[in-house]
Amino acid sequence: MNVIIIGAGIMGTTFATLAKEVAPDLDITILERLPGPGAGNSWVFNNAGTGHEANCELNYTPVDEEVISVDKALKIHAQFNVAKQFWAYLVEKGAIPDPKTFINRTKHCTIVSESSIEELRLRFKEMSAHHFFEKMQFSEDFDEIKSWIPYLMEGRPRSDKMAATVIETGTDVDFGSLTEQMASYAVRELGVKMEFGTHVKRVHKSPSGTWLVETERPGGPEQYRADVLFVGAGGGAFPILKKSHLPFARRFTGFPVGGRFLQAAVTREQAEQYRAKTYGKAAVGAPPMSVPHLDLRVSGGQHYLLFGPFASFKPVLEKGRGFVDYLRAMRLHDIPGLLNVALEHFPLVKYLVSETFKGEKSMFEELESFAPGMSKRFDWKPIEAGQRVQIIKDGDLQMGTEILVSSDKTYGTLLGASPGASVSPEVMLRALEQLLPSACSKDEARKKMKEIFPEDDLEKLASDPERYREIRDAVNKRLGIDQ
């Protein structure tokens, strides 16, 4: 069977690697617009690099009339632990020789001011009662919080009333490095083919039932044929879906959101003093991806601090593409959905527009408010992050992700952006099961899946503490992030 994947980011590369592991007879080709794998939103500074497992993100535990919901947090935590199983498998096989090149242990903290202390206390009470978060700690003591995250507390007056939680076993993930190493392994050992500098212009069904993929390459236009087509191209998945003429394409529109960060290089000694990702609380009307956070990042052995994000509204689908591409992706039936979002989420739109025009002075003021004294301690510079395209489905704005598969199981795509790369192996496993059910149902394929994912049942991980701890401890040891 001939499978074509559009997009060589973390999603497309994970899908290709996983598919070839469980079904080696598949003929897989990845088409990528950029010059290499993981160069888009997967690149290290196009995302925050948090191993999202709901340890510190308040937006994963919404509060409604003083009742907190932890269901989303439990699901994301379980998904991330399935992801770690896949990465541990790649390390064990030698596909990734040194796990520290992409994953490093980092404290995950949440800090709030006086007005949100009770909300954080409630969050801690509900979450720490579950075995996923049994090692979470809570404190309102200034000195204890300072021992966890000194850079955020050293310039702050002791009179400030704060509360914080910490989980010592969080992670920082360089998804760009992970994607590059996985792509190299997939080509070298599994026989996956990759074509870079290949911009997909259009996809459509041929009379014979195969997909025709029309592309533009440096040498001119070229056409590919696929029995099965998977589109994991980030924001670029929306225009491809529109041109597919599939019935459900009319239900979806893209809502682009960009971002910026402040970045500072730090020494290893300075990194050791902080070694944390600390999340605050998003401003009223801000999208979930705009929760302020100060992160330690590791890339190529160099340590960095990252603060942000500063959201922006740019009508482009992917970083490096223009407004014209966005217009070409639009259809008349998309306009009502966009207008509905503009009306129902006017505070969000207003917030994004105001953030777009925020200058460096305001960015440094926000950093100073979040971590007093930090703006002068290091040499900060603004950097542009990746471009996210959220889902508008049936006129409603959604902040999650969605797998779409055609009724004949020949076309699949992933839309949305959150929690994204952190759960890519679990999400791509589900996409593979839906898109290639016959290949996944064979005895050898099921046996291989069990080898890669000793426990991929999210409910089992959530309901069986001993099984969860057994899996967690084994993969953490293999990835070098155990205690």
URMOZI-V634229 format. One record per residue. SS is DSSP state (H for helix, E for strand, - for the rest). PHI is phi in whole degrees, -180 to 180 (* if undefined). PSI is psi as a letter, one per 40 degrees, with the letter a starting at -180 (none if undefined). Layout:
ss=SS phi=PHI psi=PSI
ss=SS phi=PHI psi=PSI
This chain:
ss=- phi=* psi=h
ss=E phi=-96 psi=h
ss=E phi=-117 psi=h
ss=E phi=-115 psi=h
ss=E phi=-116 psi=h
ss=E phi=-102 psi=h
ss=- phi=111 psi=h
ss=- phi=-108 psi=f
ss=- phi=-85 psi=a
ss=H phi=-62 psi=d
ss=H phi=-71 psi=d
ss=H phi=-62 psi=d
ss=H phi=-69 psi=d
ss=H phi=-64 psi=d
ss=H phi=-59 psi=d
ss=H phi=-64 psi=d
ss=H phi=-64 psi=d
ss=H phi=-65 psi=d
ss=H phi=-62 psi=d
ss=H phi=-71 psi=d
ss=H phi=-66 psi=d
ss=H phi=-90 psi=d
ss=- phi=-140 psi=g
ss=- phi=-60 psi=d
ss=- phi=-77 psi=e
ss=- phi=-65 psi=i
ss=E phi=-99 psi=h
ss=E phi=-116 psi=h
ss=E phi=-127 psi=h
ss=E phi=-105 psi=h
ss=E phi=-108 psi=h
ss=- phi=-132 psi=h
ss=- phi=-68 psi=d
ss=- phi=-85 psi=i
ss=- phi=-77 psi=e
ss=- phi=-162 psi=i
ss=- phi=-76 psi=i
ss=- phi=66 psi=f
ss=- phi=-94 psi=e
ss=- phi=-94 psi=b
ss=- phi=-65 psi=e
ss=- phi=-77 psi=e
ss=- phi=-60 psi=i
ss=H phi=-52 psi=d
ss=H phi=-102 psi=e
ss=H phi=-92 psi=e
ss=- phi=-149 psi=i
ss=- phi=-78 psi=e
ss=- phi=74 psi=e
ss=E phi=-73 psi=h
ss=- phi=-74 psi=g
ss=- phi=-67 psi=h
ss=- phi=-137 psi=f
ss=- phi=69 psi=e
ss=- phi=-70 psi=d
ss=- phi=-140 psi=e
ss=- phi=-96 psi=h
ss=H phi=-63 psi=d
ss=H phi=-69 psi=e
ss=H phi=-86 psi=e
ss=- phi=-132 psi=g
ss=- phi=-65 psi=i
ss=E phi=-113 psi=h
ss=E phi=-129 psi=h
ss=- phi=53 psi=f
ss=- phi=66 psi=e
ss=E phi=-111 psi=h
ss=E phi=-100 psi=h
ss=- phi=-106 psi=h
ss=- phi=-111 psi=e
ss=H phi=-60 psi=d
ss=H phi=-65 psi=d
ss=H phi=-62 psi=d
ss=H phi=-65 psi=d
ss=H phi=-65 psi=d
ss=H phi=-65 psi=d
ss=H phi=-63 psi=d
ss=H phi=-64 psi=d
ss=H phi=-60 psi=d
ss=H phi=-66 psi=d
ss=H phi=-72 psi=d
ss=H phi=-70 psi=d
ss=H phi=-60 psi=d
ss=H phi=-63 psi=d
ss=H phi=-64 psi=d
ss=H phi=-66 psi=d
ss=H phi=-66 psi=d
ss=H phi=-64 psi=d
ss=H phi=-62 psi=d
ss=H phi=-63 psi=d
ss=H phi=-67 psi=d
ss=H phi=-63 psi=d
ss=H phi=-77 psi=e
ss=- phi=87 psi=e
ss=- phi=-64 psi=d
ss=- phi=-124 psi=h
ss=- phi=-63 psi=d
ss=- phi=-131 psi=h
ss=H phi=-62 psi=d
ss=H phi=-67 psi=e
ss=H phi=-73 psi=e
ss=- phi=-139 psi=e
ss=E phi=-137 psi=h
ss=E phi=-140 psi=i
ss=E phi=-71 psi=h
ss=- phi=-149 psi=h
ss=E phi=-60 psi=i
ss=E phi=-110 psi=h
ss=E phi=-124 psi=i
ss=E phi=-125 psi=h
ss=E phi=-132 psi=h
ss=E phi=-136 psi=i
ss=E phi=-87 psi=a
ss=H phi=-56 psi=d
ss=H phi=-67 psi=e
ss=H phi=-117 psi=e
ss=H phi=-63 psi=d
ss=H phi=-65 psi=d
ss=H phi=-64 psi=d
ss=H phi=-68 psi=d
ss=H phi=-63 psi=d
ss=H phi=-64 psi=d
ss=H phi=-60 psi=d
ss=H phi=-61 psi=d
ss=H phi=-60 psi=d
ss=H phi=-71 psi=d
ss=H phi=-77 psi=d
ss=H phi=-68 psi=e
ss=- phi=-75 psi=e
ss=- phi=-98 psi=i
ss=H phi=-64 psi=d
ss=H phi=-60 psi=d
ss=H phi=-121 psi=f
ss=- phi=-66 psi=e
ss=- phi=-99 psi=e
ss=- phi=-69 psi=h
ss=E phi=-118 psi=i
ss=E phi=-127 psi=i
ss=E phi=-155 psi=i
ss=- phi=-113 psi=e
ss=- phi=-80 psi=h
ss=H phi=-56 psi=d
ss=H phi=-69 psi=d
ss=H phi=-68 psi=d
ss=H phi=-62 psi=d
ss=H phi=-63 psi=d
ss=H phi=-69 psi=d
ss=H phi=-81 psi=d
ss=- phi=-136 psi=g
ss=H phi=-58 psi=d
ss=H phi=-63 psi=d
ss=H phi=-85 psi=e
ss=H phi=-112 psi=d
ss=- phi=-62 psi=d
ss=- phi=-96 psi=e
ss=- phi=-100 psi=h
ss=- phi=-65 psi=i
ss=- phi=-65 psi=e
ss=- phi=-74 psi=e
ss=- phi=-65 psi=h
ss=- phi=-89 psi=h
ss=E phi=-133 psi=i
ss=E phi=-141 psi=i
ss=E phi=-149 psi=i
ss=E phi=-123 psi=i
ss=E phi=-145 psi=i
ss=E phi=-125 psi=h
ss=- phi=-72 psi=e
ss=- phi=-104 psi=f
ss=- phi=-74 psi=i
ss=E phi=-140 psi=i
ss=E phi=-110 psi=h
ss=E phi=-125 psi=h
ss=- phi=-92 psi=g
ss=H phi=-69 psi=d
ss=H phi=-66 psi=d
ss=H phi=-63 psi=d
ss=H phi=-59 psi=d
ss=H phi=-65 psi=d
ss=H phi=-60 psi=d
ss=H phi=-69 psi=d
ss=H phi=-67 psi=d
ss=H phi=-64 psi=d
ss=H phi=-61 psi=d
ss=H phi=-64 psi=d
ss=H phi=-62 psi=d
ss=H phi=-74 psi=d
ss=H phi=-70 psi=d
ss=H phi=-105 psi=d
ss=H phi=-106 psi=e
ss=- phi=83 psi=e
ss=- phi=-72 psi=h
ss=E phi=-100 psi=i
ss=E phi=-128 psi=h
ss=E phi=-118 psi=h
ss=- phi=-96 psi=i
ss=- phi=64 psi=f
ss=- phi=-117 psi=h
ss=E phi=-96 psi=h
ss=E phi=-79 psi=h
ss=E phi=-95 psi=d
ss=E phi=-162 psi=i
ss=E phi=-130 psi=i
ss=E phi=-158 psi=i
ss=E phi=-80 psi=h
ss=- phi=-86 psi=i
ss=- phi=-57 psi=d
ss=- phi=-80 psi=e
ss=- phi=102 psi=e
ss=- phi=-83 psi=i
ss=E phi=-89 psi=h
ss=E phi=-102 psi=h
ss=E phi=-112 psi=h
ss=E phi=-95 psi=h
ss=E phi=-129 psi=i
ss=E phi=-117 psi=h
ss=E phi=-121 psi=i
ss=- phi=-53 psi=d
ss=- phi=-88 psi=e
ss=E phi=124 psi=a
ss=E phi=-68 psi=i
ss=E phi=-147 psi=i
ss=E phi=-115 psi=h
ss=E phi=-119 psi=i
ss=E phi=-117 psi=i
ss=E phi=-141 psi=h
ss=- phi=-73 psi=d
ss=E phi=-133 psi=h
ss=E phi=-123 psi=h
ss=E phi=-121 psi=h
ss=E phi=-111 psi=h
ss=- phi=-122 psi=f
ss=- phi=-104 psi=f
ss=- phi=60 psi=b
ss=- phi=-62 psi=d
ss=H phi=-68 psi=e
ss=H phi=-72 psi=d
ss=H phi=-67 psi=d
ss=H phi=-65 psi=d
ss=H phi=-66 psi=d
ss=H phi=-61 psi=d
ss=H phi=-62 psi=d
ss=H phi=-83 psi=e
ss=- phi=-77 psi=d
ss=- phi=65 psi=f
ss=- phi=-74 psi=i
ss=H phi=-57 psi=d
ss=H phi=-79 psi=e
ss=H phi=-62 psi=d
ss=H phi=-66 psi=d
ss=H phi=-80 psi=e
ss=E phi=-120 psi=h
ss=E phi=-137 psi=i
ss=E phi=-99 psi=h
ss=E phi=-119 psi=h
ss=E phi=-79 psi=h
ss=E phi=-137 psi=h
ss=E phi=-103 psi=a
ss=E phi=-166 psi=i
ss=E phi=-133 psi=i
ss=E phi=-133 psi=i
ss=E phi=-99 psi=h
ss=E phi=-125 psi=i
ss=E phi=-141 psi=h
ss=E phi=-76 psi=h
ss=E phi=-132 psi=i
ss=- phi=-78 psi=i
ss=H phi=-62 psi=d
ss=H phi=-66 psi=d
ss=H phi=-66 psi=d
ss=H phi=-64 psi=d
ss=H phi=-65 psi=d
ss=H phi=-73 psi=d
ss=H phi=-116 psi=c
ss=- phi=38 psi=g
ss=E phi=-156 psi=i
ss=E phi=-120 psi=h
ss=E phi=-117 psi=h
ss=E phi=-104 psi=i
ss=- phi=-104 psi=a
ss=- phi=-117 psi=h
ss=- phi=-68 psi=i
ss=- phi=-67 psi=i
ss=- phi=-60 psi=h
ss=- phi=89 psi=e
ss=- phi=-82 psi=i
ss=- phi=-71 psi=i
ss=H phi=-55 psi=d
ss=H phi=-72 psi=e
ss=H phi=-102 psi=e
ss=- phi=-61 psi=h
ss=- phi=-68 psi=h
ss=E phi=-153 psi=i
ss=E phi=-113 psi=h
ss=E phi=-119 psi=i
ss=E phi=-86 psi=h
ss=E phi=-119 psi=i
ss=E phi=-126 psi=h
ss=E phi=-144 psi=h
ss=- phi=60 psi=f
ss=- phi=84 psi=e
ss=E phi=-93 psi=i
ss=E phi=-102 psi=i
ss=E phi=-139 psi=i
ss=E phi=-108 psi=i
ss=E phi=-130 psi=h
ss=E phi=-126 psi=h
ss=E phi=157 psi=a
ss=E phi=-86 psi=i
ss=E phi=-107 psi=h
ss=E phi=-69 psi=i
ss=E phi=-151 psi=i
ss=- phi=-111 psi=h
ss=- phi=-124 psi=h
ss=- phi=-76 psi=g
ss=- phi=-133 psi=i
ss=- phi=-84 psi=d
ss=- phi=-144 psi=i
ss=- phi=-59 psi=h
ss=- phi=97 psi=e
ss=- phi=-107 psi=i
ss=- phi=-104 psi=i
ss=H phi=-64 psi=d
ss=H phi=-62 psi=d
ss=H phi=-61 psi=d
ss=H phi=-66 psi=d
ss=H phi=-62 psi=d
ss=H phi=-65 psi=d
ss=H phi=-81 psi=e
ss=- phi=-82 psi=i
ss=- phi=-128 psi=i
ss=H phi=-57 psi=d
ss=H phi=-72 psi=e
ss=H phi=-81 psi=d
ss=H phi=-62 psi=d
ss=H phi=-57 psi=d
ss=H phi=-64 psi=d
ss=H phi=-64 psi=d
ss=H phi=-65 psi=d
ss=H phi=-63 psi=d
ss=H phi=-65 psi=d
ss=H phi=-60 psi=d
ss=H phi=-82 psi=d
ss=H phi=-74 psi=d
ss=- phi=-120 psi=f
ss=H phi=-59 psi=d
ss=H phi=-58 psi=d
ss=H phi=-66 psi=d
ss=H phi=-61 psi=d
ss=H phi=-60 psi=d
ss=H phi=-62 psi=d
ss=H phi=-64 psi=d
ss=H phi=-64 psi=d
ss=H phi=-65 psi=d
ss=H phi=-67 psi=d
ss=H phi=-59 psi=d
ss=- phi=-99 psi=e
ss=- phi=-71 psi=h
ss=- phi=-90 psi=i
ss=H phi=-61 psi=d
ss=H phi=-59 psi=d
ss=H phi=-68 psi=d
ss=H phi=-63 psi=d
ss=H phi=-68 psi=d
ss=H phi=-65 psi=d
ss=H phi=-67 psi=d
ss=H phi=-61 psi=d
ss=H phi=-66 psi=d
ss=H phi=-69 psi=d
ss=H phi=-75 psi=d
ss=- phi=-140 psi=g
ss=- phi=-54 psi=h
ss=- phi=92 psi=e
ss=H phi=-71 psi=d
ss=H phi=-65 psi=d
ss=H phi=-100 psi=e
ss=H phi=-75 psi=d
ss=- phi=-129 psi=i
ss=- phi=-92 psi=g
ss=- phi=-91 psi=i
ss=E phi=-144 psi=i
ss=E phi=-73 psi=i
ss=E phi=-132 psi=i
ss=E phi=-88 psi=h
ss=- phi=-94 psi=a
ss=- phi=-76 psi=i
ss=- phi=-109 psi=h
ss=E phi=-101 psi=i
ss=E phi=-124 psi=h
ss=E phi=-79 psi=i
ss=E phi=-91 psi=h
ss=E phi=-107 psi=h
ss=E phi=-116 psi=h
ss=- phi=54 psi=f
ss=- phi=87 psi=e
ss=E phi=-107 psi=h
ss=E phi=-80 psi=h
ss=E phi=-125 psi=i
ss=- phi=-106 psi=e
ss=- phi=-99 psi=a
ss=E phi=-125 psi=i
ss=E phi=-145 psi=h
ss=E phi=-92 psi=h
ss=E phi=-116 psi=h
ss=E phi=-134 psi=h
ss=- phi=-66 psi=i
ss=- phi=-62 psi=d
ss=- phi=-91 psi=e
ss=- phi=61 psi=f
ss=- phi=-113 psi=e
ss=E phi=-135 psi=h
ss=E phi=-137 psi=i
ss=E phi=-152 psi=i
ss=E phi=-119 psi=h
ss=E phi=-115 psi=i
ss=E phi=100 psi=i
ss=- phi=-139 psi=e
ss=- phi=-134 psi=h
ss=- phi=-82 psi=e
ss=H phi=67 psi=b
ss=H phi=-56 psi=d
ss=H phi=-59 psi=d
ss=H phi=-112 psi=e
ss=H phi=-56 psi=d
ss=H phi=-63 psi=d
ss=H phi=-69 psi=d
ss=H phi=-66 psi=d
ss=H phi=-71 psi=d
ss=H phi=-62 psi=d
ss=H phi=-67 psi=d
ss=H phi=-64 psi=d
ss=H phi=-64 psi=d
ss=H phi=-63 psi=d
ss=H phi=-79 psi=d
ss=H phi=-85 psi=d
ss=- phi=-127 psi=f
ss=H phi=-62 psi=d
ss=H phi=-68 psi=d
ss=H phi=-68 psi=d
ss=H phi=-78 psi=e
ss=- phi=-87 psi=e
ss=- phi=-67 psi=i
ss=H phi=-58 psi=d
ss=H phi=-65 psi=d
ss=H phi=-66 psi=d
ss=H phi=-65 psi=d
ss=H phi=-64 psi=d
ss=H phi=-67 psi=d
ss=H phi=-60 psi=d
ss=H phi=-68 psi=d
ss=H phi=-68 psi=d
ss=H phi=-74 psi=d
ss=- phi=-119 psi=g
ss=- phi=-56 psi=d
ss=- phi=-148 psi=h
ss=- phi=-108 psi=e
ss=- phi=-83 psi=h
ss=H phi=-62 psi=d
ss=H phi=-68 psi=d
ss=H phi=-63 psi=d
ss=H phi=-61 psi=d
ss=H phi=-77 psi=d
ss=H phi=-103 psi=e
ss=- phi=-118 psi=g
ss=H phi=-57 psi=d
ss=H phi=-67 psi=d
ss=H phi=-65 psi=d
ss=H phi=-59 psi=d
ss=H phi=-64 psi=d
ss=H phi=-61 psi=d
ss=H phi=-66 psi=d
ss=H phi=-56 psi=d
ss=H phi=-67 psi=d
ss=H phi=-67 psi=d
ss=H phi=-73 psi=d
ss=H phi=-62 psi=d
ss=H phi=-66 psi=d
ss=H phi=-66 psi=d
ss=- phi=-88 psi=e
ss=- phi=73 psi=f
ss=- phi=-120 psi=f
ss=- phi=-76 psi=i
ss=- phi=-73 psi=none
